[in-house]
Amino acid sequence: MESLQNAILSLEAPASIGQPCRCGKGNAIYRCVDCFHSPVLCSACIVVDHALNPFHRLEKWTGTYFSRTCMNDLGGAIHLGHNGRRCHNILPQSGRRLTIVHTTGIQTIFTTFCGCLGAKTDHLQLTEARLFPATVGRPDTALTFAFLEDLHIHVLTSKKSVYDHHSAIQRLTNAISPQCVPDRYHECGRVLRLWRTLTLTRRSGQTHHIDAYFPNRLPKSLAVRCAACPEIGFNVDKVVVDAAAETECHKYTLFLSLDGNFRLQRANKRHDPDDVALVDGHAYFVNDSRYREYLKGVAPSSENSTCAQLRAVRNQNTLKFKNAAITGVISVQCARHGFYMPQGTADLEKGEAYARSDYVLVRVLDEAGAQRWIVVSYDIWCQYRINLAKRVQQHFPDHLPILDHVRGAVPKMHVKGHMEECQLRWSFNYLPNSGETCGEKIETSWAEQNQSAGSTKQQNAGHRHDSLDDIFGFWNWNKLITLGRLTKNKERLDELSKSLSKSHSAAIVEGWRVEDTTPKKINGVWSSVYVARSRKGRPPSQLKAYQELIGQERIIALAGHRKVGDAQFISKGLRIEAEQCRIRALLASDDPSESSIASARLSLQGILGEWLKTQSGHFPTLRDSLPNPDLTTPEDVMLCLPSQWTVNRPHDLEHFVPVERALREGQCHDALDSLRTAIKTFNANYREKQTSIRGQHPNTRAQSFLNTLETDKVSAQDKYNRARLALLNLGLSLEDKSLQPLHKSQL
């Protein structure tokens, strides 16, 4: 470490300082810190050496240290139009001092322009010298191409703001007094925006009229496309797709993924209303004016999935959108490779409205008219699809035929928050010819793009669109150059198929091949071959058990063996027991409400009194052996259900044991279902709080809501354990594998 430090310090005062220069005409007191070896020269030599490197950082020896200087102070200048040489036809007073922004700093240097007959305008002469003018008429500031390339790549890769990069350049220029360096922040932002657009236009081929070679694409498109997804007329012929068998559709299906992002917002503050996007509608965002016109003619709708049973949308709608004029974006990607689709992104306001999702989906389908198979992945597809055809017919009638080729699915992670019916009907796990598509790839891109949210949310409307278009295009480009490594080999699927065939008999494998896997609705309930079943069928619910018991009683009554009413009697007792538990929970709460407790007791007293009368009529000897119940505290009254007798159960209650056991078993499974839903709801809202909610007040509200959801989990656990304890008293074996103890650690 010490030797390295000494070597660095030795560069601060080389031994050659003050010695005669190599030209022999002056003393060597100047050096360039950007040149290799940084030789010390006289002023004349260093100016000559830097005629073609005028933006290097020069230093002058003061006698005790090196101080910053520049070509302008040494009489150097920039000459345009003659490869760095001064024009012989230069007009009087045509030269002027220009502020140049370069990767090494910001400096002012005298610049002369070519005065020859037919010479180009000043801004074009600067451009041909790889200097981008900040204005057109009479530019006083220019940014080097090297600086713009450096700024552009930093903004794209590290999501650095232009302000931070400009501040860094100021400090490179003068670390002691950066405030004395010319401020060219606004020029940097304005020129970068133009640079982005020009770069995008060149690289897309539009400068070379590429549309003539791709008539199937939208005109003037600037988007980077996915080379692996089927694109009719580019990487696959329509004749091949139309001739393909249904079993080959996995090779020719266009998989799309639709999702909203609520971090890429635009702040609610004063903006320039005349600021429009320079690439409006030709890259990844839709044309803004046509989009606004469309929104005027649609009724408002919001993203509310009644199926998912997850209340995360509550936090989303109340906490995410504070002080936001634009609350996020809705985007379409190719679901398998994660490329943003052309014209597949639009702004959101107050959540994901179906109308906005419809618009970006239809715009993406503008180029998909020749596709034979299309799959759309959307986390609320189960609800979104219901009136999709009606909405398309109303607002986009020309696109209605394309919907005949569209199937849908819910991404594999999100589908776990949906009801079982949705999992059977819309999960990628059960979607034929979808391979290993998960539908969640679009979520991974948001983690990258969200890093730019701090800058883009403060930009004007058009500037924000241009910035995000560029960022999305950079994402697509990185995807494209790594696509070859990520392409999976067909041999892998063949090996998987062979391994499955080897591990099972040929008859079983063939049975799987011919088995109908399409979900079917039978008696109002969706069923599928993929549903896990026990030997007795699906786990019973309490309602189903009650209905079966009622049916059995009717048969027994018709045979004249016993009156109907056992199942109804025990079922009512279980409801009373649940109400007793609720009152005891109210009493045990931290701040019990006396009015709520009194109201609950009053309601229970009436129901309990009627039930006890019925019980006394059926079992007079049972009630005679017990003390009179105290109905002032109905939650403590013993109901004398069969399960409440661990020993010496009265003989009259024995024929009620199978009835209560069947109902208790259904009660256990109902509690487990409620617990699963409560856990999913809690996890969804917890993730929402961690990733999207900021500020003390919103966090307090979110935590309060999480506490409520935690109570739901505990209540479901208590209900299950009470029902299971009752089953043990009714004869359930401790070794039973289907209904095991449920501990708090398992929640």
N, C-alpha and C positions, 0 to 999 in steps of 0.2 A: 504493500500500500504506500509506504513512504517513497519508494523509488518511482512509482507511478506519479505520485504527487509532485515530486521534484521535476520529473520530465515535463509535466503540464506547466509548472511555474517557469521553467526555462524558456517556454515559448512566449512569455510575456515581455521578454527583453532579450532578443537574439543578439549574439555577439557581432553580427554584421551591421547593426544600427550605426549610422553616422559615417560608415566607410564609403569610399567612392563607389558610385553606381557602376554597373557593368558597361554603360556607355562612356564612362570617363568624363562626363560633363557636369555631373551634379552629385550631391550626397544622397545616400540611400536612407530615406526616412519614411517611406510609404510602403505599405503592404496590403495584400488582399487576403482576407481570411477564408474566402471561398475557393481560391485557387489551390491546387495541390502543392504542397511544400511551402506556400506563402512566402516567396522570396521578397526581400526588402529592396526597393528600387527608388529611383528619383521620380519626381512628378511627371516629367515628360515620358519616361519609359512606361510608367504604370498606366498613363492615359492611352498610349499606343497599344499596349497589350490588351486593353479592355475596350477597344473600339467596337468589338462584336460581343462583348460581355459587359454592357454598361451598368447592369443592375447588381453586380457583385458588391459586397460590403468592403469598402476601403477604410484604412486606418492610417493616421499620421502620428509619428513620434513627437511628443511635446517636450521631451527632455527627461521626463520621469515616468511617462506611461503613454500608451497608444489611445488616441481619441478617434471617434467616428468622423469620417469625411465622405465625400462623394465625388463623382465625376464632374458634376456641375461646379463644385468649388475649385476644381483643378483646371477648369477651362475646357473640359470635355463636353461633347454633345452627341445627340442621336441624329443621324442623317437618314432620311427616308427616300425611297424611290430608286436608289442606285447601289443596292447591296451593301449599305453601310458607308458608302462614300458620299461626300458633299456634292450636291447638284450644282452644276456650273450656271444653270439658268435660274437660280434661286431668286425670288422676288425680294425687294427690300422690305424689311420688317415682316417677312412671312414666318420667321421662326418665333417660337414662344416657349415659355417654361411650362412643362407638363408634369403633373403628379402621376408617378408610375407606381402601381401596386404589384409587387413581385413576391415570390416565396421567401426572399431574404429580407424584405422590409418595404417600407414606403418611402420614396425619395422624390425630390423634384429635380428635373434635369431639362436643360435647354434642348429643344427639338426643332429641326429644320425640315420643311416639306419640299418635295420636288416641284419645280416651277416650269418644267418642260411643256411644250405644246402638247395638249391632249392628256396631261397628267390627271390622275384620278383625284377625287375629293379627299380632304384630310382624313375622314374617318375610314375610307377604304385603304389609303396608304398605311395608316396605322394597323389595320387588320392584316394586310399583306406582310407586315413586319411582325406578326404574331402578337399584336397589341390590340386588345378589344376596347374600343372607345366607350366611355360612359355616356356620351351624348353624340348626336349626329352632326348638328350644324357646325359648331366650332368647339370640338372636344378639348377640355382642359385636364381631363383625367383619363387614364387608360389602365387596364388590367392585363398583365401578361397571360398568354395562354397557359403557361406553366402554373401560374397562381390559380387560374380558374380550374384547371384539371386537378390540382391539389385540393382546393376547396371543395370541389364537386365530389371527389372520392371520399373525403373525410365526412362530408354531410351524409353520404349514402351508407358508408360502412359503420361509422361510429355514431351517426345521428347527431353530430355536433351542429350547433346553431351557427349561422353566419356571424352573429354578434361575437360569439366566443372565438371564432377563428380570426376575425378582424382584430380582436383584442390581443390575440397571440402575436399577430404580425406587428402590431404597434410596439409590443414589448421586445420583439426581435430587433426592431429599428432603434429603440432607445429604452433600455431596461430601467434607467434611472428616472426618466421623465416621459413616460409614454403619453401623457396628456399633451405634450408639445408636438407630437407627431400628427400630421394632417389626418383628420377624421374622414374616412371614405367608407363608412359602414353602409350608408344608404346606397351608394354607388355599387358596392359589392353585392348587396341583395338584389338590386335591380338587374345588374349584368348577369348574375348567376341564373336568374330566371330566364333571361334570353338565351344564355349558354345552354341551359338544360333543353330548351325547346329546339334549338338548332341542332344540338347533338342527337336528340331523339329523332328528329326528322331525317338526318343523314343516315343514322344507323338502321333505321327502319326500311331504308331503300326508297322512301317517298321522293327524295331528291332526284332519284334515277328512274322515276315513273314505274315502280315495281308493280303497281296495280294491274298493268297490262298482262302480267304473268299469273295473276291470281284473281281472276274475275269472280270467284266464289266468295271472296272476302269483302267486307265492307270497304268502300273507297276511303282513301287517305288514312288508313289505319296505321297507328304508330306503336301498336302493342307487340311485345315479344310473345310468340306463340309456343304452346307445348308441342314438341315434335313427336311425342309418343302417343298422344290421344288421336283417335281416328278423325281425320279431316278430309272429307270428300274433295277430291281434286288436288290434294297436296301429297298425302302419304298413303292414300288408298283410293281405288277407283270405285265409282258407284256401282258398276257392273259386278264387281267382286262382292260388295256388301249385299246387293240384292240377291245374288246367287247363293249366299251363305246359308247353311242350315241353322235351325234354331239352336242346335247344340253348340254352334260356333259363335253365338252372339256375344260371349264374353270378350272376344277379340275385337269386335267392331262396335261395342257399346261406348257411347260418350257418357262418362260419369261426371256429374256436376255436384258441387257442394255449395250450399247457400247458408250464410251465417251473418249475424250482426256483430259489430264491434262498438262498444260504448266508451272507449278511451280516445278515439280519434275525433274529438269534438272541436267545435269552433266557439270561442268565448263570446258571450253576449256583451259587446262593447261597440263603440262607434267604429264603423268600417267605411271604406271608400265604396260607395254604391256603383261607381263606374269601373271598378276592378273586375275584369272578366278573365277567364282562363284562356291562355294562348293556344292550348290544344283541345279546346272545349269539345268533348264528345268523340275525339279521335283516338284516345288511348284507353284508359280503364274506367274513368268516370263517364257517366252518360252526359249527353248534351243538356246543360243546365236549364236553358230557356224552355226547351220542349218538355223537360221533366216538370218544371214548375207549372206549365200550362196543363199538363196531364193531371197534376194533383188538384187543380181547381175543380175538376169535374168528377172527382171520386169522393165517396162518403168516407169519413174517418173510421178506421178500424185499428185494433191493437192486437199485440201478440199475447193471447191468453189461452193457455192450454188447459182445458178442464180435464183432459185425460191424464196429464203428467202427475197431478196431485202434488206438485211441488210449488210452494208459495214463494219461491225466490223472486218472482216477478214483483212481489210487493215491495221489496227493498229496491229493486231496479227502478220502479216507477217513481218512488218517493225520494230517493237519495242520490241517484246518479247524475241527475240532470240540472243541478243547481248552477245558475249563472252560465248556462250554455245555450247559445242560439241554435247551434247544430249539435245534436246529442250523440252523434256517431255516424257510422256508415254501415250499409248492407252490401255485401260483396258475394260474387259467384267465382269459385275456382273450379278447376278440374280436380275431381275428388281423389284421383289416384296419384297425381304428381304434384299438386299444390301450386299450379300456375294461375295467376289472376286472369280472368277471361276478359277479352275486349268488351268495353261498354258494360261491364258487369258490376259496377260500383255506383252507389248513389248515397246521398245524405239522408240521415234520419232526424226526426223530430219527435221526442217523447216516446221512444220505443220503436220496435219493429212492427210497423203497420203492414197488413197484408198487401195494401195497394203499392207500397214501395218495393216489397219483395216481388210482387207481380211484375213491376216495371223492369227491374234488372234481369229477372229471369227471361222475360220476353225479348229484351234487347240482346241477350246472349244467344237466344234461339233464332235471332235474325240470320245467323250464319249456319244454323243447324237444320234447315229445311230439308236437306237431302239425307239426313241421318235416319237410319232405320230403327235404332235402339238408343234410348236416352234414359238414364237413371239420375234422379235428383235426390240428393241427401240433404235433409233439413231436420233440425232438432224438434220441430213441431209439425212435421209432415202429416201426422195423423189428423190434425185439425186444419192445417193449411189447405190440404187437398180437397176438402169437402165441397167448397164452392169455387174452386179454382177455375173450372170450366165456365161457370156462369160469369165470373169476373173477366175472364179472357174474351168470352163472346161479347160482352158489353163494351169493353174498352179496346180490345185488340182482335177483332173478328177475323182478320187475315191469318192470325196465328193459331186459330182453333184446331185446324187439321194436325198441327205438330203435336198437340197434346195426346193424340192417339198413339204416339210412339214413346210417350213418357211414362216411366214407372217411378216409384218413390220409395224411400227408406229413411229410417231414423238412425243417426250415427251410433256406433256400438257403445260408446260411453253414455251418451245422453239417453239411450233407450232404456237403461237401467232405472231411470227415474220415472218411467211410464208404467201404466198398468200392464198386467200380463197379456191382455188382449192385444195391446199395441206391440208388445215384444214378439208375439206370435206372428202378427201381420206385417210389421214394418222393420224388423231387425235385419241388418245385413247378414247376421249369422244364418238366417233361414232364407235369404233371397237367392234364388237359383242364378247361376252364371255370374256371380259377383266376385268370385275368387277370394282374395284376402283384403278386399276393400273394407276400410273401417269407417270412412266418412268423416273422420275427425281431423284430417290433415290441415284443414283450414285454421283450426285452433292454434296450431304451432306457428303459423305465420304471424298471428296477432302479437305474440310475444316479442317478435322482432320489430314490427311496425309501431308498436306502442311506444317505443323509445323515442320516436319522433314527435309524439303528441305534445310535449312541452313547447315545441317551437311552432308546429303547424296550427295549434288552436288559437294562437295570437295573430295569425295572418289574415289578410283579407280573403274574401270568398274565392276569387279566381286564383290568387296566389297559393292558397291552400290546396286547391285542386291540382294545380301544376306541380306542387311539391310532392303530393301523394302519388300522382301519376308517375313521377320520376322514381319515387321509392318503390312502388309496385313493379315498375319495369326493371329496376335493379334486382329485385327479388327474383323475377322471372328469368333474368339473364343468368344469375347464379345457379338457378335450378337447371337451366338448359345446359350449361357447361359441365354439370355433374350428373346429367341424366343417364349417360352411358353406364356409369358405375352402379347406378341404383336399379337398372333394369334387371328383373328377375328372369332366370333361365327357365325355359319350358321343362327342362329335365328335372327340375326340382318338383314340379307338380306331378310329373310322371312317376318319380320315385315315391312320392307321398301316396299316390293311388296304388302303387304296387305293394307298399308296406301295409296298407289297410287290407288289401286283398289277401295277403299272406297270413295276417293275424286272425282272419275269420274264414269260415267255410265259403265255398263258391255259392252255395245256395243262399246263405245269408246276404252276401254281397249282391247277388242278383235280385234278391228281394228288396234291398235298399234302392236299387236302380229303378225298379218298376213301381215302387210305392208312391202314392200320391202325397206330396208334401204340401199341397195348397191348404191353408187354414180354411175351415168351414164353420159356419154359424149354425148350430143345432140347438133348437129350443131356446133361442135367444142368447146362447153362450158360445163363444168362439172356441174351437177345438183344433188341435194340430197334433201330428205324429211326434212333434218335438217336445210335447209337454211331458215332464217327468211324472210318472204315476206310481202309486204303491200297488200292491196286489189287489187291494180292495177299490182301486180307483183313486180319484183325487181326494185330498183331505176334506172332510166334511165341515161345513159351516154350521153355526148354531141354528140358523133359519132352516137349512136343509134337513138337519136332524129333527127339528120340530115338525116339519112337513111330513117326513117319513113316519114319525110316531103317530101323528094324527091319522094318517092313512091306515096304519096298522090297527089303531083303536076302532076305526069304523068297521073294519073286517071282523074284529072280535065282537063288537056290539051286534052286528048283524047275525053272528052265530049265537047270540044270547048268553055269552059268558060273563061280560062285565060292561058297566056303563062307560060312556065316553067322558073324558075329562082329566085323566091323569097327566097327560103332557101339558095341557093348558094350565093345570094347577101348579106343577113344578116350574114351568116357564115363568109364570107370574111370580113365584117365590124367588127365582133368580133375579128378576128385575128389581124386586124389593131389596134383595141383598146388595145389588149394585148401588141403589139409592142410599142404603145405609152406609156403604163405603164412602160415597161422595160426601155425605154429611160429616162423617168422621174426619175426612180430609180437610173440610172447611174448618172444623174445630181445631185441627192441628196446624193450620197455616199461621204464618208470622203475624198477620193482621186480620183476624177473622171478622167478618161483617155480621153483626148481630141480626140485622134485618134479613140478610140472605139465609142465615141459619134458621131463623124463625119461620120464614116462608117455606123452606125445604122441609122442615119438621111438620108444619101444618099439612102440606101436601101428602107427605108420607103417612101421617096418622090416618087419614081417610082411607088410603089404599090398604094400609096394613090392617086396619080394623075389619074391613070386608074380608080380607084374606084369612084372618084368624077365625072369623065366624065360619067360613067354609071349612077350615081345618077342623074346628071343633065338631062340626056336623059329621065329618068323615071319621074322626078319631076322638070321641068323647073321653075315652079312658086316658089318652095321651095328655090332653089338656088338664084333666083332673089331677094328674100326678105332678103338674108344674105350678109354680106360684103364678098369680095373676100378673100379666105383663103391665109394665109402666109405660103407657103411651106418651107421657110427657117427654120421654127421651126415646123415641121410636128406633133410633139407630142402635140401641143396645138390646132390643128385644130379640130373644132367640126364636128363630123361625122353625126349628125342629125339622129341617130338611134331613133326608137320610144321611147325607155326608157329614152332618154335624154330630153324629153319634159315632164315636170311635169304638165304643164297647157297649154291650147290652142294648143294641138297637131294638126298639119295639117290633114285635112280629108284624104288626099291621103295616109298617113302612117298607117291608122287604120287597113287595112287588113294585115299589116306586124306585128301587135301586137302579134297574136297567134304564128306566126313563131318565133319571137325573144323570146317569153316567153318559148316555148318548148326548144329552144337551151340554154337559160339561166338556166332553171331548170337542164338540163343535165350538164351544166357548174358548177353549185353548187355541184352536187354529185361528179363530177370529182375532184373538189377542196377538198372535204371532204376525198375522197380516197387518194389523194396526201398527205393530212395532216396526216392521220392515218399512212401511210408509213413513213413520215418524223419523227413522234413522236417515232415510233418503232425503227427506225434507230438511232435516237439521244439517246434513252434510252439504247440500246444495246452498243453503243460506250461509253456512260458515265460509264456504269458498267465496261466495259473493262478498261477504264482509271483508275477507282478507285481501281480495284483489281489487275491489271497486269502490269501497266506501272510505271516505276521508273526512276528517274533522271530528271534533269532540261530540257535538250534538248528534250528527248522524250515527256515529259509532255507538253512542249511548242507546239510541233507539234500536239499532240493530242488535245490540247485546241483549236488550230487554226482550226482543222478539226471539232470540236464540234461547233465552231462559224459558220462555213459554214452550218452545219446541222440545227442550230438554225435559220439561214436565210431562209432555206427551209421551216421550219414551218411557219414563219411569212409570207412568200410569198404565201403559200397555204391559210393562213387565209385571207390575203388581197384579193386574187382572189375570195374566197367565199363571203366575205362581199360586194365586188363590184357587183358580180352577183346577190346577194340577194337584194341589193339596187335597181338594175335595175328591178328586179321582182316586188318590191314594187311599182315602178313607172308605171309598166305595169298592176297593179291591184291586186297583191298578198296581201292577208289580213294580217294585223299585228298579228292576232290571229292564223295564220297557225302553226300547230304543227310539221310539217315535216321539215321546213327550219326556224330554230330559230336563233336569233343573236348569233354570235360567238365572245367571248371575249378572250383577251390575257391570262387570268387566266385559261382558259380551254385548253391551249396548253400543 
